[in-house]
C-alpha cells in the first residue's frame, strides 16, 4: 500500500486548510493509499508528521497558499501545489506525487514553479494568515465593548474591552509586516518586518505600506546574508547583532523617508475618496466590492476587497461605522447562505448527499462570515455556482451602500448584528443580506434545474 504524508495550509487557517485535508483523505481512501495529513491552521499545527511518518512515506504533498518550511522533507518525492488544488482534485494530486522530483533543500526543483508571482503571493498569504486572528479578536473585543457600554464604551468593563480590542487591532500591522518578512527570510526577518509595520501604523501607511515594508525587510535580510561573509568563529554574531541592527537601520530609513511618504499620501487620498462617496458612486462601489468578495470565495480577489474594508475602518475613530466595511462583510456572507438555501430548502434533489450535508454547515459558516462555506459547491459546479453567488453578492453590496449601512468591527458576521451600536441601519442591513441570498439561491437552483433538463433530453 502506498503511503503519503501531506501538509495543508491556507491564508486564514480556517476553512481551506481543513477542506483540503479532507479532500486528500477521501481521495486516499478511494485509491487505497495510506495518508497522514498535518494541518497548519489558525490554532497551529495539528496531527503533526513525525520523523517516522516522513521516513516511511513514498511521497509528500504540500497543498498551501502560505509558505511551508520543507527542510524535513529532504530526500523525499515532493509535490507542492496551491491549497485549492487539493480541494478540487485530491486523487490527481496523490497520483502525481508518486512521480514528483526528489526534494533536495532547494537544489532540485519540485513540480511547483517558483515564479516571482507565486513567491510574492505565498509571502503575502503567510503574513495575512498571522494577521487575521488579531483583526478578528480585536474587532470582536470592540464589539463586546459596545454591547456592555454602548457605542462610547462607557464603564470599566466596556472600557477595558475597548482597550484590548484597540491593542489587538494595532498589532495587526507589525504582525503583517513581520510575517511577510519571516516568509521571505525566516526568523531574522521578524525584527525589521515588525518595525516596518509599526512605522506604517504610525505614519498611516495602512495595509499597502505595511505589505511593502515586509517585502523590503525580508529582501534586505536576504541581501545582507549574501553580502556579509564572516569567519566561522564570528558567525554567531550574524543572527543576534549584525542582521538585526543593519536590517532595522536599512528598512527603517527606506520606509520612513523613501517608501512611506508617497504610500501614506496615497492611502490618505484613497480614504478621503471613500469618505466622500455618496449616492450612485457609493452604490457602484458596493456592487464592485460584492462581486470581488464572491468571485473567488475568499481567494486573492476577496482578500483584496476585505483589506480595503479594514483600511476604511481603521481610518475612523472608535465607535464610528464604515459603510465600506459593512458592504464587504455582508457580501462575504451571501455565497454560503445562498448555497445553503438552495441545497437544503429550495431543491435538495439537485445535490448529492455530501453536498446536502455541506449545505447544513454552510448556514453556520455564512452567518459567521466565512465565505469558504460555498467552496464544496463551487468545486463541483464552478460556473453556475460562482456566477450565481457573484450576482447576489453584488446586489447585496449595492443595497448595503444604498441603505447607508455601516459596521464598526471587521469580523463577526450576523452575531455582530445583535450588539447595540455595532451596526448602523441594522434592519436594512438584514434586508440587503436576505435579498442577495434569495437572488443567488434562486438563480443557482434555476441554472442547475436547467442543466438537469438538458442532460435528461440528451
HELIX and SHEET records of a PDB file:
HELIX    1   1 UNK A   15  UNK A   31  1                                  17    
HELIX    2   2 UNK A   51  UNK A   56  1                                   6    
HELIX    3   3 UNK A   71  UNK A   73  5                                   3    
HELIX    4   4 UNK A   83  UNK A   88  1                                   6    
HELIX    5   5 UNK A   90  UNK A   97  1                                   8    
HELIX    6   6 UNK A  116  UNK A  149  1                                  34    
HELIX    7   7 UNK A  156  UNK A  185  1                                  30    
HELIX    8   8 UNK A  186  UNK A  188  5                                   3    
HELIX    9   9 UNK A  189  UNK A  203  1                                  15    
HELIX   10  10 UNK A  206  UNK A  227  1                                  22    
HELIX   11  11 UNK A  232  UNK A  234  5                                   3    
HELIX   12  12 UNK A  236  UNK A  237  1                                   2    
HELIX   13  13 UNK A  238  UNK A  242  3                                   5    
HELIX   14  14 UNK A  243  UNK A  253  1                                  11    
HELIX   15  15 UNK A  254  UNK A  259  3                                   6    
HELIX   16  16 UNK A  260  UNK A  276  1                                  17    
HELIX   17  17 UNK A  279  UNK A  295  1                                  17    
HELIX   18  18 UNK A  300  UNK A  314  1                                  15    
HELIX   19  19 UNK A  323  UNK A  341  1                                  19    
HELIX   20  20 UNK A  342  UNK A  346  3                                   5    
HELIX   21  21 UNK A  348  UNK A  350  5                                   3    
HELIX   22  22 UNK A  353  UNK A  367  1                                  15    
HELIX   23  23 UNK A  371  UNK A  374  5                                   4    
HELIX   24  24 UNK A  375  UNK A  380  1                                   6    
HELIX   25  25 UNK A  382  UNK A  402  1                                  21    
HELIX   26  26 UNK A  414  UNK A  417  1                                   4    
HELIX   27  27 UNK A  426  UNK A  457  1                                  32    
SHEET    1   A 5 UNK A  44  UNK A  46  0                                        
SHEET    2   A 5 UNK A  34  UNK A  41 -1                                        
SHEET    3   A 5 UNK A   3  UNK A   9  1                                        
SHEET    4   A 5 UNK A  59  UNK A  64  1                                        
SHEET    5   A 5 UNK A  78  UNK A  81  1                                        
SHEET    1   B 2 UNK A 406  UNK A 407  0                                        
SHEET    2   B 2 UNK A 423  UNK A 424 -1                                        
END                                                                             
